[in-house]
Amino acid sequence: MVFRAGAFRAFAGVLCAMSLLIAAPTWATPKAFGQADTQWHQGELEKAKDLYEQALSEGGLQPAEVVIAYSRIGTVKAALNDQNGALSAFRISAAIDPNFELPAESGPKAKKLFQKARAEAQQQGGEKLSITLKAPDAIPAKQGFTLETEIPPGFAVLVSEVVVDIEDPVTGKKWKRKKSAEPSLTFDFPKRVAIPGARLKLKAAAVDAQNNSWTVAEAKIKVEGLRDTEGGAAAGGSSMEETSSEPERPAKPEKDKGKSDDLFSGPIPWIAGGALVVAGIVLYAVTRPSDEVKVGSPSWSKTK
């Protein structure tokens, strides 16, 4: 399939207008994502798509960023008649945010495919990809405690891990626990985390294989007692981070330097046809693209 230069310019112009409706997040973003957003606004769709894919491969994106990246990748792939690739991207966006609306300016092909992806996500009994963090409002000082997370069973299979972070804002100390994603998980933290008088900040995130957050929940815990102001604890002690995986996961093998990262690799079940039965629930999982579409200039061409 080939888009002539005139069609390319018209499509790029439409997407530039569309970008005003899909605003990028205002928080600090990974470098590749920021570059992708800039190229998108300038109508450089080939560069934008590649940079969004790079940002997803590098990881560290927040849910809204993941939705934007996949929706824009899907829009470009739909324009190239790569229906499998577009559906793969749109299914992720729809699973993360079923209320997300793809602007009409994206074109009829993209709009139709996105509506199909969203309809599949809505067939999960009214549920959506979300994470619930169960934490007590207050805990005794210097005692271990347990946190719980829950993800709807039909969606837990889409993410790779659940990561729980705890931070004491006063000292800057941080603790992290992570486990392979399951519908229900428990995370145990040692007594040293329960600093007397602390107001701990908690965050639970369901992440993909590249550590992009697909859904996040936050909470706070009050630790009983009075903070020890001696020794600099209340005045900003040294920052540290304790990381632990429960259970520990084997180290990933080094990737061949001659091979590029596969954006669609990892534990996510890329099922041809999109249907997967998980514990009696029909789950419409994202589908691995059948091929890659490269964009040339000034025309767009599909190459094998």
Residue frames as qw, qx, qy, qz and C-alpha x, y, z in Angstrom:
[[0.000, 0.888, 0.459, 0.000, 0.00, 0.00, 0.00],
 [0.446, 0.083, 0.023, 0.891, 1.30, 3.48, -0.85],
 [0.020, -0.876, -0.375, 0.304, 0.18, 6.91, 0.34],
 [0.499, 0.594, 0.148, 0.613, 1.08, 9.61, -2.16],
 [0.349, 0.043, -0.287, 0.891, 2.77, 12.76, -0.95],
 [0.284, -0.371, -0.146, -0.872, -0.44, 14.78, -1.12],
 [0.739, -0.439, -0.439, -0.260, -2.36, 12.24, 0.91],
 [0.670, -0.146, -0.465, 0.561, 0.49, 12.08, 3.40],
 [0.131, 0.179, -0.178, 0.959, 0.49, 15.84, 3.91],
 [0.507, -0.416, -0.255, -0.710, -3.27, 15.90, 4.34],
 [0.798, -0.358, -0.485, 0.020, -3.19, 13.05, 6.83],
 [0.535, -0.034, -0.392, 0.747, -0.33, 14.66, 8.75],
 [0.097, -0.319, 0.021, -0.943, -2.23, 17.94, 8.89],
 [0.676, -0.443, -0.365, -0.463, -5.31, 16.23, 10.26],
 [0.788, -0.286, -0.460, 0.292, -3.29, 14.47, 12.94],
 [0.303, 0.173, -0.276, 0.896, -1.62, 17.73, 13.93],
 [0.410, -0.402, -0.081, -0.814, -5.07, 19.15, 14.59],
 [0.819, -0.329, -0.442, -0.163, -6.01, 15.96, 16.39],
 [0.611, 0.040, -0.526, 0.590, -2.98, 16.25, 18.65],
 [0.122, -0.363, 0.219, -0.898, -4.50, 19.32, 20.24],
 [0.752, -0.336, -0.142, -0.549, -7.32, 17.09, 21.46],
 [0.931, -0.208, -0.250, 0.165, -5.01, 14.38, 22.79],
 [0.037, -0.897, 0.345, -0.273, -2.80, 16.45, 25.04],
 [0.677, 0.197, -0.621, 0.343, 0.38, 14.88, 26.31],
 [0.638, -0.633, -0.384, 0.214, 0.78, 14.51, 30.09],
 [0.034, 0.937, -0.128, 0.322, 2.19, 17.54, 31.89],
 [0.721, -0.630, 0.268, 0.110, 4.49, 15.64, 34.29],
 [0.040, -0.685, 0.670, 0.285, 8.14, 14.94, 33.56],
 [0.938, 0.260, 0.114, -0.198, 8.29, 12.29, 30.86],
 [0.759, -0.189, 0.447, 0.433, 11.01, 10.00, 29.51],
 [0.084, -0.538, 0.369, 0.753, 13.12, 11.66, 26.83],
 [0.109, 0.073, 0.839, 0.528, 11.93, 9.49, 23.92],
 [0.074, 0.665, 0.739, -0.075, 8.28, 10.15, 24.76],
 [0.023, -0.791, -0.111, 0.601, 8.85, 13.90, 24.82],
 [0.089, -0.364, 0.601, 0.705, 10.63, 13.72, 21.47],
 [0.124, 0.328, 0.892, 0.286, 7.80, 11.61, 20.03],
 [0.062, 0.775, 0.540, -0.322, 5.24, 14.16, 21.18],
 [0.042, -0.674, 0.201, 0.709, 7.21, 16.96, 19.54],
 [0.084, -0.123, 0.787, 0.598, 7.47, 15.07, 16.23],
 [0.123, 0.521, 0.844, 0.024, 3.74, 14.26, 16.36],
 [0.058, 0.816, 0.306, -0.486, 2.78, 17.92, 16.76],
 [0.012, -0.604, 0.427, 0.672, 5.06, 18.78, 13.85],
 [0.797, 0.441, -0.011, -0.414, 3.39, 16.20, 11.60],
 [0.267, 0.533, -0.799, -0.074, 6.46, 13.95, 11.42],
 [0.876, -0.182, 0.072, -0.441, 4.40, 10.79, 11.79],
 [0.863, 0.238, -0.421, 0.146, 7.10, 8.29, 10.87],
 [0.295, 0.411, -0.575, 0.643, 9.51, 9.70, 13.42],
 [0.504, -0.379, 0.301, -0.716, 6.78, 10.02, 16.04],
 [0.945, -0.082, -0.150, -0.277, 5.69, 6.39, 15.70],
 [0.750, 0.268, -0.492, 0.351, 9.26, 5.14, 15.95],
 [0.078, 0.422, -0.505, 0.748, 9.93, 7.29, 19.00],
 [0.710, -0.324, 0.146, -0.608, 6.73, 6.19, 20.74],
 [0.960, 0.023, -0.278, -0.027, 7.78, 2.58, 20.18],
 [0.514, 0.378, -0.516, 0.572, 11.24, 3.43, 21.51],
 [0.284, -0.460, 0.370, -0.756, 9.73, 5.07, 24.60],
 [0.887, -0.217, -0.007, -0.407, 7.59, 1.99, 25.27],
 [0.879, 0.182, -0.383, 0.219, 10.61, -0.29, 24.86],
 [0.277, 0.448, -0.496, 0.691, 12.72, 1.82, 27.22],
 [0.494, -0.486, -0.708, 0.138, 9.96, 1.72, 29.85],
 [0.260, -0.233, -0.402, 0.846, 9.04, 3.95, 32.76],
 [0.188, -0.307, -0.348, -0.866, 5.88, 5.46, 31.22],
 [0.293, 0.128, 0.614, -0.722, 2.80, 6.33, 33.24],
 [0.414, 0.410, 0.810, -0.069, -0.69, 5.00, 32.31],
 [0.365, 0.826, 0.198, -0.382, -1.81, 8.14, 30.45],
 [0.046, 0.686, -0.574, -0.444, 1.44, 8.13, 28.47],
 [0.317, -0.044, 0.930, 0.183, 0.99, 4.47, 27.56],
 [0.442, 0.625, 0.608, -0.211, -2.55, 5.19, 26.30],
 [0.266, 0.857, -0.119, -0.425, -1.36, 8.10, 24.18],
 [0.122, -0.519, 0.759, 0.374, 1.60, 6.18, 22.76],
 [0.342, 0.136, 0.920, 0.131, -0.42, 3.15, 21.72],
 [0.411, 0.722, 0.471, -0.297, -3.34, 5.20, 20.40],
 [0.227, 0.827, -0.278, -0.433, -1.02, 7.18, 18.13],
 [0.183, -0.328, 0.878, 0.298, 0.91, 4.11, 17.02],
 [0.412, 0.366, 0.831, -0.069, -2.42, 2.45, 16.24],
 [0.366, 0.800, 0.182, -0.438, -3.61, 5.48, 14.29],
 [0.124, 0.671, -0.582, -0.443, -0.57, 5.41, 12.02],
 [0.229, -0.106, 0.955, 0.155, -0.78, 1.65, 11.53],
 [0.459, 0.550, 0.643, -0.271, -4.49, 1.91, 10.68],
 [0.340, 0.804, -0.121, -0.473, -3.68, 4.48, 8.00],
 [0.077, 0.529, -0.785, -0.314, -1.21, 1.98, 6.57],
 [0.837, 0.051, -0.317, -0.443, -3.85, -0.79, 6.48],
 [0.353, 0.210, -0.856, 0.313, -1.92, -2.77, 9.10],
 [0.637, -0.484, -0.224, -0.556, -5.08, -3.87, 10.88],
 [0.836, -0.267, -0.430, 0.213, -3.39, -6.41, 13.16],
 [0.468, 0.094, -0.310, 0.822, -0.83, -3.86, 14.31],
 [0.222, -0.420, -0.030, -0.879, -3.48, -1.19, 14.84],
 [0.756, -0.452, -0.332, -0.338, -5.71, -3.54, 16.84],
 [0.735, -0.112, -0.460, 0.485, -2.74, -4.60, 18.99],
 [0.214, 0.168, -0.238, 0.932, -2.13, -0.99, 19.93],
 [0.416, -0.386, -0.159, -0.808, -5.78, 0.00, 20.30],
 [0.766, -0.364, -0.520, -0.100, -6.57, -3.01, 22.51],
 [0.544, -0.120, -0.464, 0.688, -3.95, -1.90, 24.99],
 [0.052, -0.210, 0.067, -0.974, -5.28, 1.67, 25.05],
 [0.601, -0.365, -0.348, -0.620, -8.84, 0.40, 25.50],
 [0.743, -0.285, -0.578, 0.182, -7.85, -2.01, 28.29],
 [0.390, -0.056, -0.384, 0.835, -6.05, 0.73, 30.22],
 [0.162, 0.303, 0.254, -0.904, -8.70, 3.42, 29.68],
 [0.240, 0.421, 0.849, 0.212, -12.04, 2.19, 28.27],
 [0.113, 0.859, 0.388, -0.315, -13.35, 5.78, 28.35],
 [0.260, -0.454, 0.380, 0.763, -10.60, 7.08, 26.10],
 [0.590, 0.703, 0.334, -0.212, -11.98, 8.55, 22.89],
 [0.514, -0.045, 0.480, 0.709, -10.06, 8.45, 19.64],
 [0.218, 0.577, 0.047, -0.786, -10.86, 11.72, 17.82],
 [0.730, 0.559, 0.374, -0.123, -12.77, 11.49, 14.55],
 [0.277, 0.875, -0.340, -0.207, -9.86, 13.28, 12.88],
 [0.483, -0.418, 0.756, 0.146, -7.90, 10.04, 13.22],
 [0.335, 0.267, -0.699, -0.573, -9.73, 8.77, 10.14],
 [0.829, -0.076, -0.068, -0.549, -12.52, 6.23, 9.60],
 [0.779, 0.176, -0.596, 0.079, -10.18, 3.20, 9.55],
 [0.242, 0.228, -0.676, 0.658, -8.60, 4.04, 12.88],
 [0.472, -0.192, 0.264, -0.819, -11.94, 4.98, 14.41],
 [0.866, -0.013, -0.292, -0.407, -13.54, 1.70, 13.38],
 [0.699, 0.154, -0.641, 0.276, -10.67, -0.42, 14.67],
 [0.037, 0.255, -0.572, 0.779, -10.54, 1.49, 17.94],
 [0.659, -0.174, 0.089, -0.726, -14.27, 1.03, 18.49],
 [0.875, 0.038, -0.465, -0.131, -13.80, -2.71, 17.93],
 [0.478, 0.212, -0.657, 0.542, -10.97, -2.83, 20.46],
 [0.235, -0.237, 0.420, -0.844, -13.00, -0.90, 23.02],
 [0.802, -0.121, -0.168, -0.560, -16.04, -3.16, 22.51],
 [0.777, 0.085, -0.606, 0.144, -13.83, -6.18, 23.25],
 [0.212, 0.216, -0.606, 0.735, -12.56, -4.57, 26.45],
 [0.476, -0.196, 0.195, -0.835, -16.13, -3.82, 27.55],
 [0.812, -0.062, -0.474, -0.334, -17.06, -7.50, 27.23],
 [0.426, 0.153, -0.764, 0.460, -15.16, -8.23, 30.45],
 [0.407, -0.560, -0.708, 0.140, -18.30, -8.01, 32.60],
 [0.143, -0.944, -0.178, -0.238, -18.15, -4.25, 32.99],
 [0.672, -0.613, 0.091, 0.405, -14.71, -4.43, 34.63],
 [0.467, 0.845, -0.206, 0.160, -11.57, -2.70, 33.47],
 [0.730, 0.151, -0.383, 0.545, -7.87, -2.96, 34.10],
 [0.272, -0.815, 0.150, -0.489, -7.37, -1.48, 37.56],
 [0.573, 0.058, -0.687, 0.444, -5.42, -2.16, 40.72],
 [0.532, -0.759, -0.127, -0.352, -6.70, -1.86, 44.28],
 [0.397, 0.340, -0.627, 0.578, -4.26, -1.25, 47.11],
 [0.669, -0.636, -0.327, -0.202, -5.50, -2.38, 50.52],
 [0.444, 0.257, -0.487, 0.707, -3.58, -0.71, 53.33],
 [0.389, -0.659, -0.568, 0.303, -4.42, 0.19, 56.94],
 [0.035, 0.937, 0.092, 0.335, -4.84, 3.83, 57.84],
 [0.216, -0.803, 0.474, -0.288, -2.43, 3.47, 60.75],
 [0.884, 0.054, -0.442, 0.141, 0.13, 0.91, 61.91],
 [0.676, -0.713, 0.043, 0.180, 2.17, 0.42, 65.12],
 [0.165, 0.872, -0.461, -0.009, 5.70, 1.76, 65.07],
 [0.022, -0.553, 0.832, -0.034, 8.60, -0.64, 64.54],
 [0.646, 0.069, 0.731, -0.208, 6.38, -3.56, 63.58],
 [0.111, -0.045, 0.791, 0.600, 6.13, -5.40, 60.29],
 [0.516, 0.431, 0.354, -0.650, 2.96, -5.03, 58.24],
 [0.401, 0.170, 0.823, 0.364, 1.25, -6.42, 55.15],
 [0.357, 0.437, -0.087, -0.821, -0.30, -4.77, 52.11],
 [0.553, 0.276, 0.784, 0.062, -2.64, -6.38, 49.58],
 [0.215, 0.374, -0.362, -0.826, -3.31, -5.70, 45.91],
 [0.575, 0.359, 0.725, -0.122, -6.12, -6.86, 43.63],
 [0.172, 0.323, -0.505, -0.782, -6.52, -6.82, 39.83],
 [0.807, 0.230, 0.143, -0.524, -9.65, -8.08, 38.02],
 [0.726, -0.157, 0.652, 0.151, -8.87, -11.70, 37.02],
 [0.710, 0.592, 0.362, 0.123, -9.60, -11.14, 33.33],
 [0.305, 0.928, -0.133, 0.169, -7.01, -8.37, 33.15],
 [0.583, -0.700, 0.396, 0.118, -4.25, -9.58, 35.48],
 [0.841, 0.095, 0.417, 0.332, -2.87, -11.70, 32.63],
 [0.478, 0.831, 0.120, 0.256, -2.17, -8.58, 30.56],
 [0.063, -0.910, 0.353, -0.208, 0.50, -7.19, 32.87],
 [0.675, 0.339, -0.603, 0.257, 3.83, -8.64, 33.93],
 [0.455, -0.094, -0.643, 0.609, 4.40, -7.57, 37.54],
 [0.334, -0.872, -0.279, -0.224, 2.87, -5.70, 40.44],
 [0.500, 0.230, -0.353, 0.757, 5.26, -3.25, 42.09],
 [0.417, -0.845, -0.333, -0.038, 4.64, -1.65, 45.49],
 [0.429, 0.391, -0.259, 0.772, 6.70, 1.38, 46.51],
 [0.464, -0.803, -0.350, 0.128, 6.80, 3.00, 49.95],
 [0.420, 0.465, -0.153, 0.764, 8.47, 6.33, 50.70],
 [0.398, -0.699, -0.381, 0.455, 9.07, 8.32, 53.85],
 [0.337, 0.847, 0.161, 0.379, 8.99, 11.90, 52.51],
 [0.359, -0.921, 0.153, 0.001, 10.91, 13.32, 55.47],
 [0.589, -0.534, 0.531, 0.293, 14.01, 11.12, 55.29],
 [0.463, 0.604, -0.471, -0.446, 13.73, 10.21, 51.61],
 [0.292, -0.224, 0.930, -0.004, 13.99, 6.52, 52.44],
 [0.703, 0.239, -0.265, -0.615, 12.29, 4.18, 49.97],
 [0.443, -0.141, 0.883, -0.072, 11.32, 0.52, 49.94],
 [0.597, 0.318, -0.387, -0.627, 10.10, -1.57, 47.03],
 [0.520, -0.037, 0.849, -0.088, 8.57, -5.01, 46.62],
 [0.547, 0.371, -0.366, -0.655, 7.50, -6.67, 43.38],
 [0.548, 0.000, 0.832, -0.089, 5.88, -9.94, 42.35],
 [0.005, 0.098, 0.796, 0.597, 4.66, -11.59, 39.18],
 [0.427, -0.064, -0.019, -0.902, 1.17, -10.31, 38.41],
 [0.163, -0.285, -0.944, 0.003, -1.77, -12.26, 39.84],
 [0.279, -0.675, -0.456, -0.509, -5.35, -11.23, 40.67],
 [0.566, -0.804, -0.013, -0.183, -4.55, -11.14, 44.42],
 [0.664, 0.312, -0.434, 0.523, -1.17, -10.58, 46.05],
 [0.554, -0.824, -0.102, 0.063, 0.21, -9.79, 49.51],
 [0.507, 0.592, -0.311, 0.543, 3.38, -7.83, 50.23],
 [0.701, -0.624, -0.247, 0.240, 5.17, -8.02, 53.58],
 [0.273, 0.772, -0.241, 0.521, 7.30, -5.11, 54.80],
 [0.635, -0.108, -0.576, 0.503, 9.75, -5.34, 57.73],
 [0.379, -0.782, -0.410, 0.278, 9.51, -3.40, 61.00],
 [0.425, -0.311, 0.079, 0.846, 12.22, -0.95, 59.98],
 [0.087, 0.423, 0.507, 0.746, 9.81, 0.55, 57.44],
 [0.355, -0.782, -0.485, -0.165, 7.40, 1.56, 60.23],
 [0.363, 0.223, -0.286, 0.858, 9.35, 4.65, 61.31],
 [0.181, -0.600, -0.634, 0.453, 7.70, 6.18, 64.42],
 [0.054, 0.705, 0.190, -0.681, 5.62, 9.25, 63.53],
 [0.143, -0.162, 0.626, 0.750, 6.09, 8.82, 59.78],
 [0.615, 0.518, 0.260, -0.534, 3.46, 9.51, 57.15],
 [0.421, -0.175, 0.776, 0.436, 4.34, 6.91, 54.55],
 [0.546, 0.496, -0.173, -0.653, 3.37, 7.33, 50.89],
 [0.587, -0.005, 0.806, 0.075, 2.36, 4.13, 49.10],
 [0.531, 0.506, -0.289, -0.615, 2.01, 3.36, 45.40],
 [0.649, 0.021, 0.758, 0.061, 1.04, 0.11, 43.72],
 [0.410, 0.587, -0.347, -0.606, 1.50, -0.25, 39.95],
 [0.848, 0.189, 0.492, 0.043, 0.70, -3.01, 37.49],
 [0.048, 0.742, -0.455, -0.489, 3.51, -2.88, 34.93],
 [0.892, 0.427, -0.092, -0.117, 4.38, -4.56, 31.64],
 [0.922, -0.043, 0.019, 0.384, 7.63, -6.33, 30.82],
 [0.476, 0.482, -0.043, 0.735, 9.29, -2.98, 30.07],
 [0.320, -0.371, -0.506, 0.710, 8.20, -1.47, 33.43],
 [0.159, -0.270, -0.237, -0.919, 5.55, 0.81, 31.93],
 [0.195, 0.198, 0.727, -0.628, 2.74, 1.40, 34.42],
 [0.152, -0.321, -0.738, -0.574, -0.66, 0.39, 33.03],
 [0.467, -0.713, -0.342, -0.395, -2.63, 1.20, 36.18],
 [0.319, 0.249, -0.545, 0.735, -1.68, 2.78, 39.50],
 [0.524, -0.729, -0.393, -0.197, -3.17, 3.11, 43.00],
 [0.270, 0.429, -0.445, 0.738, -1.91, 5.28, 45.85],
 [0.626, -0.669, -0.387, -0.102, -2.47, 5.44, 49.61],
 [0.076, 0.647, -0.472, 0.595, -0.96, 6.79, 52.83],
 [0.752, -0.368, -0.530, 0.132, -0.21, 5.15, 56.17],
 [0.224, -0.810, 0.279, -0.464, 0.24, 6.91, 59.50],
 [0.674, 0.044, -0.652, 0.345, 2.79, 5.29, 61.77],
 [0.552, -0.792, -0.237, -0.111, 1.99, 5.63, 65.45],
 [0.721, -0.394, -0.101, 0.560, 4.38, 7.26, 67.89],
 [0.004, 0.964, -0.083, -0.254, 6.66, 10.29, 67.75],
 [0.760, 0.561, -0.149, 0.293, 9.43, 10.74, 65.24],
 [0.713, -0.478, 0.009, 0.513, 12.93, 10.71, 66.68],
 [0.294, 0.953, -0.009, 0.071, 14.35, 14.13, 65.83],
 [0.436, -0.732, 0.476, 0.219, 17.81, 13.24, 67.11],
 [0.585, -0.172, 0.687, 0.396, 20.49, 12.13, 64.70],
 [0.112, 0.338, -0.445, -0.821, 19.00, 14.01, 61.78],
 [0.235, 0.297, 0.919, 0.111, 16.09, 11.64, 61.15],
 [0.218, 0.787, 0.530, -0.226, 13.53, 14.43, 60.90],
 [0.019, 0.827, -0.166, -0.536, 15.89, 16.85, 59.23],
 [0.705, 0.638, -0.227, -0.212, 16.54, 14.76, 56.19],
 [0.675, -0.423, 0.582, 0.163, 18.68, 11.69, 56.73],
 [0.045, -0.383, 0.747, 0.541, 20.54, 9.97, 53.95],
 [0.762, 0.284, -0.066, -0.578, 18.34, 8.72, 51.12],
 [0.186, -0.261, 0.941, 0.111, 18.31, 5.00, 50.50],
 [0.753, 0.150, -0.209, -0.606, 16.29, 2.46, 48.59],
 [0.388, -0.197, 0.894, -0.108, 15.67, -1.16, 49.47],
 [0.661, 0.275, -0.353, -0.603, 14.43, -3.33, 46.62],
 [0.340, -0.154, 0.920, -0.121, 13.23, -6.88, 46.88],
 [0.590, 0.091, -0.517, -0.613, 11.40, -9.28, 44.58],
 [0.421, -0.118, 0.804, -0.403, 9.15, -11.90, 46.11],
 [0.850, -0.302, 0.270, 0.338, 9.88, -14.47, 44.83],
 [0.147, -0.645, 0.444, 0.605, 13.09, -13.55, 43.06],
 [0.785, 0.581, 0.117, -0.180, 12.87, -13.73, 39.30],
 [0.794, -0.063, 0.315, 0.516, 15.77, -15.19, 37.26],
 [0.096, -0.626, 0.236, 0.737, 17.96, -12.63, 35.58],
 [0.700, 0.656, 0.154, -0.237, 16.99, -11.88, 32.02],
 [0.772, 0.020, 0.352, 0.528, 19.47, -13.14, 29.41],
 [0.101, -0.569, 0.212, 0.788, 21.42, -10.49, 27.62],
 [0.660, 0.660, 0.270, -0.237, 19.93, -9.48, 24.32],
 [0.713, 0.182, 0.357, 0.575, 21.83, -9.98, 21.12],
 [0.137, -0.580, 0.044, 0.802, 23.38, -6.68, 20.20],
 [0.053, -0.053, 0.655, 0.752, 22.56, -7.28, 16.58],
 [0.138, -0.526, -0.795, -0.269, 18.84, -7.58, 17.29],
 [0.178, -0.374, 0.063, -0.908, 16.48, -4.75, 18.11],
 [0.233, 0.079, 0.756, -0.607, 14.13, -4.92, 21.10],
 [0.183, -0.360, -0.802, -0.440, 10.79, -6.51, 20.34],
 [0.287, -0.248, 0.173, -0.909, 8.12, -4.15, 21.59],
 [0.792, -0.168, -0.131, -0.572, 5.61, -6.98, 21.75],
 [0.606, 0.138, -0.761, 0.188, 7.78, -9.53, 23.58],
 [0.176, -0.302, 0.603, -0.717, 7.46, -10.65, 27.16],
 [0.122, 0.130, 0.944, -0.279, 4.86, -12.50, 29.22],
 [0.500, 0.341, 0.171, -0.778, 1.84, -10.81, 27.67],
 [0.549, 0.174, 0.811, 0.105, -0.15, -13.47, 25.77],
 [0.300, 0.447, -0.323, -0.778, -0.25, -12.27, 22.17],
 [0.523, 0.193, 0.827, -0.068, -2.93, -14.65, 20.91],
 [0.048, 0.015, -0.625, -0.779, -3.72, -14.79, 17.19],
 [0.279, -0.498, -0.725, -0.385, -7.38, -13.96, 16.75],
 [0.130, -0.473, 0.205, -0.847, -7.43, -12.10, 20.05],
 [0.760, -0.434, -0.116, -0.469, -9.39, -14.60, 22.20],
 [0.340, 0.269, -0.814, 0.387, -8.06, -16.25, 25.34],
 [0.700, -0.539, -0.346, -0.315, -9.99, -18.11, 28.05],
 [0.222, 0.348, -0.650, 0.638, -8.70, -17.40, 31.55],
 [0.069, 0.124, 0.807, -0.574, -10.50, -19.19, 34.39],
 [0.207, 0.572, 0.792, -0.050, -13.69, -19.34, 32.36],
 [0.126, 0.827, 0.132, -0.532, -13.47, -15.70, 31.29],
 [0.682, 0.517, 0.319, 0.407, -13.13, -14.95, 27.62],
 [0.291, -0.756, 0.094, 0.579, -10.33, -12.43, 27.42],
 [0.640, 0.730, 0.138, 0.195, -9.65, -10.54, 24.23],
 [0.598, -0.549, 0.193, 0.551, -5.91, -10.13, 24.39],
 [0.223, 0.822, -0.279, -0.443, -3.88, -7.91, 22.16],
 [0.923, 0.301, 0.221, 0.091, -2.65, -9.56, 18.98],
 [0.506, -0.447, 0.408, 0.615, 0.94, -9.67, 17.83],
 [0.435, 0.719, -0.170, -0.515, 1.34, -7.73, 14.57],
 [0.928, 0.233, 0.278, 0.088, 1.88, -10.01, 11.58],
 [0.687, 0.323, 0.095, 0.644, 4.54, -7.77, 10.07],
 [0.280, -0.586, -0.124, 0.751, 6.19, -4.40, 10.40],
 [0.404, 0.815, 0.348, 0.226, 5.24, -1.42, 8.32],
 [0.480, -0.304, 0.059, 0.821, 7.99, 1.00, 7.48],
 [0.242, 0.901, 0.304, -0.193, 7.18, 4.52, 6.42],
 [0.601, 0.110, 0.263, 0.747, 9.12, 6.08, 3.59],
 [0.037, 0.790, 0.152, -0.593, 9.29, 9.65, 2.40],
 [0.297, -0.059, 0.164, -0.939, 7.62, 11.40, 0.65],
 [0.735, -0.125, -0.392, -0.539, 5.27, 8.43, 0.16],
 [0.577, -0.363, 0.642, -0.351, 4.37, 5.73, 2.68],
 [0.674, 0.283, -0.615, -0.294, 5.10, 2.20, 1.52],
 [0.855, -0.337, 0.313, -0.240, 4.62, -1.22, 3.03],
 [0.424, 0.570, -0.703, -0.030, 7.70, -3.40, 2.84],
 [0.945, -0.208, -0.244, -0.069, 8.33, -6.97, 3.83]]
